Amino acid sequence: MDEHDDERPASAMKQYIDKNVYEAAIERLEFIFNEFENIYFSVSFGKDSSMLIQLAIDVARRMRKLPLNVLYIDFEAQYEATIAHAERIFSRPEVVPFWICLPLSLRNAVSVYDPQWICWDPDKKDIWVREMPDHPGVISDVNYFPFFRYAMEFEDFIIDFAKWFHTEWEGRKPGKTACAVAIRTDESLNRFRTLMSDSKVRYKGLRWTTEIAEDIYNFYPIYDWRTEDVWKAVGMNNYDYNKVYDAMYIGGVSIHQARLCQPYGNDQRRGLEFFQRFEPHTWGKIVRRVSGANFGALYSNSFLLGHRKVILPKGHTWKSYTEFLLETLPRFEAEWFKSKFKVFIKWWEEKEGWKLEDFFDALPPKDDPAWIKPDGERYRNLPAWERLAKVIIKNDKVCKALSFSQSVYLYDKYKEFKEIYGI
């Protein structure tokens, strides 16, 4: 489906063999409802998950599978329009809400000093962005879930919730559990790689599924949709949607740029400027609540946080620039990056035989012979001071650009550095 296809029928959507993605999504939902005894939908109330839950309601109504269980993690510092939309959906009789308002630890990539922030932190109640929502589906009691611990990571909560829903939820049935998630692969390369990875365990070999734990699976019914397909489905079915998208569109934000993810992460921080423009009254509270929010809004789309090409200052090599950047950081931050760099250097020494003095200053062009290994294979990346400098500039605490992955205890280790070295 193209941006100007408003008058085309549903069959004008992207074609796969003998059906379009809309028809394929309905078949996938029917498959989930037929195969699984316990089902819930994980939503953010952005355009994708909002459309998916309403499409699922239509399918479930026809199959007599209502009501639907819906999990929503409320991050506190969000658009008022998002919360208004959540209230409308959760007021529908077809939905059983799990509206989570608990103190969870969230990534904050716009602050050097506070790389995590805790939503609904009871110690910060006087500066909460908004009051606790008054809805029967809200879960704000820290003792509600037996697995919950104060300031646990969002990613850990998602996994533990799935296991709780499968084994301890009072409404569960004997059998398998499915969680439907509105991930689309065209939104990011990481999402595409997640679904295409051969290392994932699939349900009955289906590419649009991944195993979470024994008899618990994630399903991605709209993984192959485009942004245009989502809005087409909203329009032709007259679905409700988050009205902040109207403000974004009127404000000149393209339908592809308009996203509502947790806005303080490494990639999501690029949309912080939208808060200022579309809900300035909310933005004033966020600046007070989330450390570095204003800095992120000002500079996340500039080279200062690595969004555009990072410029090497005159008089510096990438090596000297890396060393300079480390000197400008708080002590615990510098030591954190140094510890990551040591692991990175050790890997190259032990696995590939490179020593630190052999590292490139700047990465050579992709067609340079340096990319070819002695055995004729090609390096996926090369060790260079340029890579280290960019990790610091982007405030990449995980060091994903150096091929590190997120670990469960990453933030706990980070806090240890802060306690040991201080500011």
N, C-alpha and C positions, 0 to 999 in steps of 0.2 A: 504493500500500500504506500502510495506517495503522499507528500504533504498536501497536495491539492486534489485528493481523491474523495472529497466530502460527499459527492453524489454517487460514488460507486457502491455496489453491494458488498456484503461481507466476503464474497468470493474474490474480491479485488485485493485481499490481503496476500502477504507473501506466501507463495505456493511451495508445498513439499509433497512431491509425488502426486497423489490424487486428492489432496485435501489442503485447506489453508490452515494457518496457525490457530485461528479461532476454533475451528472444528476439532483440531488436534487437542487443544486445551480441554475442551468439553469431554473428549474421549478419555483423556488422562484423569480428569476429575471423576468420571464414572468408574474408571479402573480403581482409583483409590477407595471410593465409597464401597465398591464390591469386594475389595481384597482385605480391607483393614477393619478391625473391630473398634479401635480407638483412634480418633483423628482430631487434630487441632490445626489451626492456621496461625502462623506467626506473621504479624503485620506491623507496619510502621505508620500506616495511614498516609503514605505517599501515594502517587498515582497508581503504581503497579499493584501493591498489596490491597489497596482500596478496591480497585477494579476486580482483582482476583476473588476477594471474599464475596463480593456481590454476584459475580458469575457463579461461584460455588453455591451460593444460596439458591440461585435459580435451578441449578442442576440437582441439588439436594432436595428441593421441594418436589421436583418431578419424580425423584427416586424414593421419596418419603424417608429421607435421612436427616431431617431437621430435628433439633437445632444444631448449629455448628459451634464448636468451641474455638474461641479466638484469643490468642495471647498478644498483648500489647505492652511493651516496655516503655513507660513514660519517663523521659529524661529530664523532666522539670523545666529546663531552659529551652522551650520549644515555641513555635508559632502558636498564637492563640487560635488561629484558623485550624491548625492541626487538631487541637483539643476539641474545638467545636465539632469538627468532623467526627472525631472519635465518639463524642457523646451521641451524635445522631445515629451512627452505626450500632453502638452498644445499647441504644434504646429500642432497637428492633427486636421483636419477639423471636426471630429466627436465630438469635445469637446468644451464646453463653460466654460472657466476658471474663477474661483474666487480665484485669487492668493493673499492671504492676507499678506501684509507686514506692519502691524500696531504695535504701541507700546503697547504690551500686557504684563501683569505681569505673570511670570512663576515661578514655584517652583524651588528653589535652595537648595538641601539637602546636598551640599558639603561645605556650609559655615555657621558658627555660627552667624557671623555679618551681612550677607546679605542673609537671607533666601528666598528672591525673587530677580529676576532680570528682567529687562524690555527689551525685544527684540526691535530692531529698535528704541531705545530711541533717540529722536532728540538731547538731551543734551549730548549724548555719540557718536555722529556721527563720531568724529575723531578717535574712536577706534572700530568702527563696524568691525565685522569679514570679511564682504564683502560688496561690493557696492550694492545699491538697484538694483534688477534685472530689466533689460530693456525688458519688454514684455507687449503687449497690455492688457493682462489679469491681470496685477498687480494692486492691490488696496492699495495705500499708503496714500491717502488723509484722514486725521482724520475726515473730515466732510462728507465723502461719506455715512456712515451709520448714521441715526438719533439717534440710540441707543448708538453709540460708545462714550466712555469716556477714556481719557488717563489712561494707566496702568490698565485697567480693567482686571479681571481675565480671563484666557483662557477658563475655564469652563463656565463662564457667557457669554462670546462672542459666544460660540457654541450654547447655548440655544437662545440667542437674534437673532443670525443669522437665525436660523430656523423659528422663529416667523416673522422676516422681510421678508424672502423669501416667506413665506406663505401669508402675508398680504400686503406687500409694494413693493416687487420686480416688476419692470415694465413688466417683462415677465410672471408673474403668470397668472394662469387660475382659474376660480371658481372651488372649490372642495378641496380635501384633499392633504396633502403634505407628502412625504416620503423622509427620509434621509437614504441612504444605507451606512453601516459602516462595515469594514472588521475585525470585532472582532472574534477571535476564542477562544473557552472556554478552550482548552487544554494549552493555554499560561499562565494562572494564575487561582488560586482558586477564586479570586475576580470576574473575568470575568464569571466564571462558576456560581457563586452564583448570580450575577446580572441577568443572563438569566433564572436561575431556580427559582428565588424568586417568591413566590406566591403573594407578595404584589404589583407586577407590573401590570399595566393595559395593556392588549394585544390587538392587532388588530385582531378581529374575533377569539380570543382565541389562536392565533398562538404563540407558545413559543419563536420563533425567532424574536419577535417584542416587542417594549415597547413604551408607549405613552409619548410624550414630553409635549404636550399641546393639547387643543381641535383640533381635525382633523390633528394633526401633529404626525408622528410616526417615530421611528428609526427601521430599518430593518437590520438583520445580516445574509445575505445569505450564508455565509461560516462558521457559528458558530461551526459546527461539523467537520470541516476539521482538518487534521494534517499538520504539516510542510511538510511532504513528499508529501501530496496531492497538496499543493500549487506549489511546484517545478515540480511535474509531469505535472500539467496543463500548467505551463510556457513552459516546454520542448515540450510537444506534440502539442501545438498551436504556438510555435515559438514566444512567447510574448517577448516584451522588458522588461528589469528589471534594477534595480539599480546596477551598476557595482561594487559598494563597496562590495557587497556580494562575488564577485570573489576574491577580495583581502583578505577578511576575511577567506574564505575557504582555500586559498593557505597558509594563515598565521596560519592555524591550528584551527580555530574557527569552532565548529560544526554547522550544519545547524540549530540546536535547540537553540544555544546560540546567533546566529547572529540576532540582533534586532536593529532597528533604532529609537526607541522612543525618545522623548525629553530627552536628556541624563543626566539631572542634578536632576531628581526626586529621591525619596527614593529607588525605585527598579532599575530604569534605570541607576543610577550612576555607577553600577557595570560594565557597558560597556564603561566607559570613557577611559580605557586604550587602547581601539581600535583606538581612535582618534590619539593617539601618534604614533601607529604603522603604520596606513594605510594612514593618511594624516598629516604628521608632520608639513607641512607648514601651514595648517589650525589650528593645535593644538597650535602653538605659538601665534596666534591671539586670540584664545579662552582663554588661560591662562591670557592674559591681559584684556580680556573683561568680563569674568565670575568669580567672586570672589570664591576662593576655588577650582577651577577646577583641578589644579595640585594636591592639597591635596587629592581630591576625586579619581583621577586616581591612586595615590599611595596606598591609604588605603581603598577604598570602598570594596575591596574583602578580607579584613582582619577583625580580631576581633575588631580592633580599631573603626570601624563604625558598629559593630554588625552583620557583614555578617556571620561569623563563630561563633562558640560557644564563648560566652563572659566569660572571665576568671576572677574570683574574686581574687583580689590581696591578697597576704598573709598579715595577721594581720587585715583584714577588715571583717566585716559582711556586708550583703547586705544593711542593714540600714546605717551603717557608710559610706559605699561606696557611697550610694545615696547622703548623706549629703556632702561628700567630692566633688563629681561631681558638685553639686549645687554651692559650694564655688568657683570652678574653672571657672565657667561661667561668662560672662559679666552680670552686674546687671540686665538688662532688660530681659535677657534670663532666668536667675534663677527665677525671679519673674513670668515670663510667665509659666514655668513649675510648680512652686508652686501653681499658680492659678488653673491649670489643676488638680494637685494632690488633692487640696482641694475639688474640685467637685467630683473626684473619691472617696475620703474618705467619703464624705457626702452621696454619693449614697449607698455605702456599709453599712453605719450606718443606713440609713433610710429604705432601701429596704431589707436588709438581717440581720440587727441587729449586725453587726460587728463593733467593735471600733478599733481605730488605734493601741492600745496596743495588740489587738488580731491578727493583721496581721502577716502572716508568714514572716520569714526572707528570706528563699529560698522556692520556690514552691516544694511541696511534689511530689513524684512519682505519676503517674496517677492511679496506683492501690492502693494508700493509702486511708484508710477509710475517711480521711478528705475531700475528694471530694464528699461525700454523705451528702446531706442536712438532717436536722431533719425530714422532711416529706418523706424521702426516695428517692427523686429526686436527680439528679447529678448536681453539679455546672459545668457550662461551663468553668469557670475559677475561680481562687481564688485570694484574695488580698494578695500581697506579695511585700516586698521591692525589691526583685529581678526584678519584672516587672517594677517598677519605675526607677531603675538604667538603665535597658536596653533601656527604652524610651529615656533617656538622651543620652546614648552612640550612639544610632542610629539617633540622631538628629531628632526625630519624633515629629515635632512641633504640628501636629494634634493630637498626642497621640492615633493613631489608635490601638496600642497594648493594650490600656486601654479601648477600645471599644468606643472611641470618633469618630465622623464622621466629614467630611469636611463641613464647613459652608460657606455661601456666603460672609460673612463679616469677615472671620477669619483673613485675612491679615490686614485689617483695625484695628482690635482690637490689633493685634500684634504690629503694628506701634505705637499705643497709648502707649503701654508698653515701647517702645523704647524712646518715647518722655518724658514720665513721669520719668523713672528711669535712662535713659542715659546708657552709657557704663561703 
